[in-house]
Each structure stands twice: as structure tokens, then as C-alpha cells.
Amino acid sequence: MAFSIRICKWHGVAAWTWDAGDDVCGICRSPFDGCPPDGKYPGDDSPVIWGVCEHAFHIQCINKWLASSSEQRCPMCRRAWEYKSGLEGDQPGPEEEDRREGSEELEEQGEGDQEDEVTDDERGDAMDTPVH
């Protein structure tokens, strides 16, 4: 005796998360400072390429992905693939991004320090008072 089930309504849910702070390629999952699958040595012609979607890949991996795909989409988020800047080789790596964020924080702290500066009028008042 066979049973059959009739599905009236179905909702499919799928999620893929990838932390942009990871230090591995989103395609080959090899570390950026290591050797990609097609490379011979760590860092061997394998610069990190960032897309406008903030996903990062080895240049060989994303080029191979785009060449094999009929649609030019990011393999992680499926958005239309665009390089972050106009120059493919001029992409910031994860370390550079961390440094930029740190320097921006320092600049913001420096702006707060400027509010505590003494004005010329305040200096003039202080200089008029005799010191004993």
C-alpha cells in the first residue's frame, strides 16, 4: 500500500553567510596569505580582489568563476559582479581595510581634541594676570 502526500504550500529558505573579515578566499577557501589551488607559492600572483559587494577572492579564482559562468555574478551574494575600483590590481586587502578603519577612528578622536583648544582671547586674559 503506497501513501501519497499532497503539498499545498511550500516556502523554501536558504541562507549563506560569509564574514568579509575572513582571511580566506570565498571560492577556493584557501587563506589569502597562503597558496591558492592554482599557485605554486604563497602570494604567487594571487592578489586579493574586492567587489563592490565587499566580497574578496583571489584574482585567479574570481577570473575563473566569471569565465565559467554565463552570468557575471558574485559567487557569494549573486549580485552583478563589479570590481570595487576601476583597477583590478588596485584592490585593498583585509589588512589595509583594518588599517583604514583604525586611522579613521584616530581622525575622529583628533577632531574631538580640537574642541578643547584655547582661543586667542582666553590666552590674552590669562597673560594679563600677574604670576607670583
Buried (B, 14 or more C-beta within 10 A) or exposed (E): EEEEEEEEEEEEEEEEEBEEEBBBBBBBEBEBBBBBBBBEEEEEEBBBBBBEBEBBBBBBBBEBBBEEEEEEBBBBBEEEBEBBEEEEEEBBBBEEBEEEEEEEEEEEEEEEEEEEEEEEEEEEEEEEEEEE
